[in-house]
């Protein structure tokens, strides 16, 4: 089952006996655990029928005992195991997985790694129950993820607002959720969120950020490139060098691809560039017309050089601020 299917189970309360949540992306695991706790046991019964334990503080034998207890003053019991990767003796659970108690729902959050798929208990778990592997999402999927998350909070993010949040925060889904919660607190249901609102409530400069720097590169606007870079350098703690280099590289990669595949349709280019919104095709086509292949190859060469420097390769003690400024000067239009 995927994330949405499990979420539907929890909201409808038509649940399976065991849900095993594992993988590298904590956000989806934490979100599902929260939804289970919110929906599977009525609030008035949680003192009796909700059992939350942590892997390092319990044993698999104790866990089986919790699961075999019948619900009190209700028809369902929920047992949640957080940080389950710290549990020992997992083989003890295999018998329970073969014959779970129908009145108990067991939700196991096994984070930051996957269990050994060769183990008998894992095979039984996969065969009879829900085994969910939480995976991160690609950078190209972030704007759409942000828009959908905002929609769930009864907010309508426009494309530039979603792109700005994605560029500023990156692939930290939990942090994205936290920042959107700030918007939710300050805005009414159904509010249309633009980049000005993002700037005001999340604290991202609407004019001086890497997203705007990349747009300035597309236009070959030397004055704006310099103004934005100067601001980024002044606020380097919120605009660290390595993510800046990654964003600039990704942007020029899209320009390079557009230049090589200009004959393709907008829909084909959108898929090739892994864009969330087709409206950005126009920007990349215009940028591709402004840059020659030679210029793009020189830019990639400089970006590779500064990627190594940002990681301390072949460079003396130079500050992030100086490296970012030198990088932008080297790849700016002449």
Secondary structure by P-SEA (a helix, b strand, c coil): ccaaaaaaaaaacccccbbbbbcccaaaaaaaaaaaaacccccccccccbbbbccccccaaaaaaaaacccccccbbbbbbccccccccccccccccccccccbbbbbbbcccccccccaaaaaaaacbbbbbbbbbcccaaaaaaaaaaaaacbbbcaaaaaaaaaacccaaaaaaaaaaaaaacccccccccaaaaaacccccccccaaaaaaaaaacaaaaaaaaaaaaaaaccccccaaaaaaaaaaaaaaaaaaacccccaaaaaaaaccccccaaaaaaaaaaaccaaaaaaaaaaaaaaaaaaaccccccccaaaaaaaaaaaaccc
